[in-house]
Amino acid sequence: MSPSVDARFEQLIQKIDPQNQLRRVWTLTGGVSAQVTGLEMVRANGSTIKMIVRQHGDADFNANPTIATDEFKLLHRLHGHGLPTPMPYFMDISCQIFERPVIVMEFIEGTTDFAPAPMQEAARQLAQVLAKIHAVELSTHDWSFLPDQMIKDAAFLRVRPTRLDESLDEGRIREVLEGVFPFPDGNPPVLLHGDFWLGNTLWQEGRLISVIDWEDAGVGEPLSDLASARMELLWSSGMEAMHSFTVSYQTLMPTLRYDSLPYWDLLAAILPAFKIALWAGDDATEARMRAQHRWFVEQAMVAIQRG
């Protein structure tokens, strides 16, 4: 008989320290790419500590069987650079307790807030953290364990899917992008989060305290992160928040070139193909998101036409 879920977590924490005792286990919701579990344990000195156990889902694991090792290494480096990320404590790659590797990391007492008021201040904090991520000095370490985002984007644009989401104007967008990638006026590569949006941040009393879910991290064009975050902020918080975030980021990163941002906006706009209905959850939200998406695409098209 396979061990119970609690028994497996008991084995895991005792692997960290044989004197640890498991007090509580609970499932954390909100993530779709990984199974995330909260643990509370008692240490040998009687103190309690909460931790997170993260096990990557099928899609990420099948695409990269070393994703746990890569993310564990990345979190260590991010913490070393003073970025607001969970501290990684332990990694079990033996697959003797769970069917695939797991990471044990710091539990941060924060919440995912999709309306951290006042929004202008929240947008400034988001821009500040993204700028810090992009400012990490790549020459100090070997980052080859992270994917080259430009290679991934090139492959994405090189092969058209058999079905296009024309409700998002995917065909028209691809026609614009396919002939000009890599986009003109590029910037030196930086560390990318890969999925930077409010859903991957934790807040406490109006303060951004952590950026989570780094499984899509890579190295590449900083405007890639900026564009996807712009679209996500438009959906979650509106046009004013998106503009405040963009201006704040540009102020913090004045040496970057932004001429190609409309192209990156368009690339971000086709990534949700066939997913908006699922992400929206209800008809009214879907209608709003689609209207905002159309505006986002058109503002990029107009900017490209103006040159």
C-alpha positions in Angstrom: 0.0 0.0 0.0 1.3 3.4 -0.9 1.9 5.8 2.0 -0.8 8.4 2.7 -0.3 12.0 1.6 0.5 13.0 5.2 2.9 10.1 5.7 4.8 11.2 2.6 5.1 14.7 3.9 6.2 13.4 7.3 9.0 11.4 5.5 10.0 14.6 3.6 10.4 16.8 6.6 12.3 14.1 8.5 14.6 13.9 5.5 15.4 17.5 6.2 15.9 16.9 9.9 15.0 13.5 11.6 13.7 15.4 14.6 11.1 17.4 12.7 7.4 16.6 13.4 4.6 17.3 11.1 1.7 19.3 12.6 -0.5 20.3 9.7 -0.8 19.9 5.9 -3.0 21.9 3.6 -3.4 22.4 -0.1 -2.8 25.9 -1.5 -5.0 27.0 -4.4 -4.4 29.4 -7.3 -1.6 27.7 -9.2 -2.2 25.7 -12.4 1.3 24.7 -13.3 2.3 23.0 -10.0 0.9 21.2 -7.0 1.6 23.4 -4.0 1.2 22.3 -0.4 1.6 24.1 2.8 3.2 22.4 5.8 3.5 23.4 9.4 6.1 21.4 11.4 7.5 21.4 14.9 11.3 21.5 15.2 13.5 19.9 17.8 13.6 23.1 20.0 9.8 23.2 20.0 9.4 26.1 17.6 7.0 25.8 14.7 7.7 26.8 11.1 5.6 26.9 7.9 7.0 25.7 4.6 5.8 25.3 1.0 6.3 22.0 -0.9 6.2 22.6 -4.7 5.8 19.8 -7.2 5.7 20.7 -10.9 2.9 19.7 -13.1 3.0 17.4 -16.1 3.4 20.0 -18.8 6.4 21.7 -17.2 8.0 18.5 -16.0 7.7 16.8 -19.4 9.1 19.8 -21.2 12.0 20.0 -18.7 12.7 17.0 -16.4 15.3 19.1 -14.5 12.9 22.0 -13.8 12.9 21.4 -10.0 16.7 21.5 -9.9 16.8 24.6 -12.2 14.2 26.5 -10.1 15.9 25.6 -6.8 19.2 26.9 -8.2 17.5 30.1 -9.5 15.7 30.8 -6.2 19.0 30.6 -4.4 20.6 33.1 -6.8 17.6 35.5 -6.6 17.7 35.5 -2.9 21.4 36.2 -3.0 20.7 39.2 -5.2 18.3 40.6 -2.6 15.2 40.0 -4.6 11.8 39.4 -2.9 11.5 35.7 -3.5 10.9 32.7 -1.3 14.0 31.2 0.3 14.6 27.6 -1.0 15.3 25.2 1.9 15.5 21.7 0.5 15.1 19.7 -2.7 14.3 16.0 -2.9 15.2 14.6 -6.4 15.3 11.0 -5.3 11.6 10.3 -6.3 11.5 7.8 -3.5 8.8 9.7 -1.6 7.0 11.5 -4.4 6.8 10.4 -8.0 8.8 13.4 -9.1 11.2 15.9 -7.5 9.9 18.4 -5.0 11.2 21.8 -3.7 10.7 22.8 -0.1 10.7 26.6 0.3 9.8 29.4 2.6 6.2 30.1 3.4 5.5 33.8 3.1 2.6 35.3 5.0 1.1 37.3 2.1 -1.8 37.2 -0.2 -2.3 37.4 -3.9 -4.2 40.7 -4.4 -5.7 41.6 -7.7 -6.6 45.1 -6.5 -3.9 46.3 -4.2 -5.1 49.8 -3.7 -4.1 52.5 -4.4 -3.4 51.0 -7.8 -1.0 53.7 -8.9 1.3 52.8 -6.0 0.9 49.1 -6.7 1.9 49.7 -10.3 5.0 51.6 -9.1 6.0 48.7 -6.9 5.4 46.2 -9.7 7.6 48.2 -12.0 10.3 48.6 -9.3 10.5 44.8 -8.7 10.5 44.0 -12.4 13.3 46.5 -13.0 15.3 44.9 -10.2 14.9 41.5 -11.8 16.0 42.8 -15.1 19.0 44.5 -13.5 20.5 41.3 -12.2 24.1 41.1 -13.5 24.2 38.0 -15.7 28.0 38.0 -16.0 28.5 36.9 -12.4 27.1 33.4 -12.9 26.5 30.8 -15.5 22.8 31.1 -16.5 22.8 28.5 -19.2 20.4 26.3 -17.3 17.7 28.8 -18.1 16.1 28.8 -21.6 17.0 31.4 -24.2 13.6 33.2 -24.6 14.5 34.5 -28.1 15.0 30.9 -29.3 11.6 29.9 -27.9 9.9 33.0 -29.4 11.5 32.3 -32.8 10.2 28.8 -32.7 6.7 30.0 -31.7 6.6 32.4 -34.7 8.3 30.1 -37.2 5.7 27.4 -37.1 2.1 28.4 -37.4 -0.4 26.3 -35.5 -3.0 24.4 -37.6 -5.8 26.4 -35.9 -5.6 30.2 -35.3 -7.7 32.0 -32.8 -9.1 34.6 -35.2 -11.3 35.9 -32.4 -8.1 37.4 -31.1 -6.9 38.4 -34.6 -4.1 35.9 -34.4 -3.6 35.6 -38.2 -3.2 39.3 -38.7 -0.9 39.6 -35.8 1.3 36.7 -37.0 1.6 38.3 -40.4 3.0 41.4 -38.9 5.4 39.6 -36.6 6.7 36.7 -38.7 8.7 38.8 -41.1 10.4 41.0 -38.6 11.6 38.7 -35.8 14.0 39.2 -34.2 12.4 42.6 -33.7 14.4 45.7 -34.5 16.2 47.8 -31.9 16.6 45.0 -29.3 18.2 45.3 -25.9 20.9 43.2 -24.3 19.5 40.0 -22.7 18.4 40.1 -19.1 17.0 37.7 -16.5 13.2 37.2 -17.2 10.5 36.1 -14.9 8.5 34.9 -17.8 5.1 35.3 -16.3 5.2 38.5 -14.3 1.7 39.6 -13.2 -0.3 40.2 -10.1 -1.2 36.5 -9.8 2.4 35.7 -9.2 3.0 38.3 -6.5 2.3 38.3 -2.8 1.2 41.5 -0.9 1.0 42.5 2.7 -0.8 45.7 3.8 -0.3 47.3 0.4 3.3 46.3 0.1 4.7 43.8 -2.5 6.6 41.3 -0.5 7.3 38.4 -2.9 7.4 37.3 -6.5 6.6 33.6 -6.9 6.2 30.9 -9.5 9.5 31.1 -11.4 9.1 28.0 -13.6 8.9 30.2 -16.8 12.1 32.1 -16.1 14.6 32.6 -18.9 17.1 35.0 -20.4 16.1 37.4 -23.1 14.7 40.7 -24.2 13.4 42.7 -21.2 10.5 44.1 -23.3 9.1 40.6 -23.4 8.4 40.7 -19.6 7.2 44.3 -19.9 4.7 43.6 -22.6 3.1 40.5 -21.0 2.8 42.4 -17.7 1.2 45.3 -19.5 -1.5 43.2 -21.0 -2.1 41.3 -17.7 -2.4 44.6 -15.8 -4.8 46.0 -18.5 -7.0 42.9 -17.8 -6.8 42.9 -14.0 -6.7 46.6 -13.2 -7.4 48.7 -16.3 -5.7 51.1 -18.7 -4.6 53.6 -16.1 -2.8 51.0 -14.1 -1.1 49.6 -17.2 0.1 53.1 -18.2 1.3 53.9 -14.7 3.3 50.6 -14.6 4.8 51.3 -18.0 5.9 54.8 -17.2 7.3 53.8 -13.8 9.3 51.0 -15.5 10.7 53.2 -18.2 11.7 55.8 -15.6 13.6 53.1 -13.7 15.2 51.6 -16.8 16.1 54.7 -18.9 18.9 53.1 -20.9 16.7 50.5 -22.6 15.3 51.0 -26.1 11.5 50.9 -26.3 11.0 51.3 -30.0 10.1 47.7 -30.4 7.6 47.5 -27.5 4.6 47.5 -29.9 6.0 44.3 -31.5 6.4 42.7 -28.1 2.8 43.8 -27.2 1.6 42.0 -30.2 3.5 38.8 -29.3 2.0 39.0 -25.8 -1.4 39.4 -27.4 -1.4 36.0 -29.2 -0.1 34.0 -26.2 -3.7 33.7 -24.8 -5.0 32.1 -28.0 -8.0 29.9 -27.2 -7.5 30.5 -23.4 -9.5 33.7 -22.7 -12.8 32.0 -22.0 -11.1 29.7 -19.5 -9.2 32.5 -17.8 -12.3 34.7 -17.6 -14.6 32.3 -15.9 -17.8 34.0 -16.9 -19.4 35.7 -19.9 -19.2 39.3 -18.7 -15.5 39.0 -17.7 -14.7 37.4 -21.1 -16.5 40.2 -23.0 -14.5 42.8 -21.1 -11.2 41.0 -21.6 -11.8 40.6 -25.3 -12.7 44.3 -25.7 -9.5 45.3 -23.8 -7.5 42.8 -25.9 -8.8 44.4 -29.1 -7.7 47.9 -27.8 -4.3 46.5 -26.8 -3.7 45.0 -30.3 -4.9 48.2 -32.1 -2.7 50.5 -30.1 0.3 48.3 -31.0 -0.7 48.2 -34.7 -1.1 52.0 -34.8 2.3 52.5 -33.2 4.0 50.2 -35.7 2.4 51.9 -38.6 3.6 55.3 -37.4 7.1 53.9 -37.1 
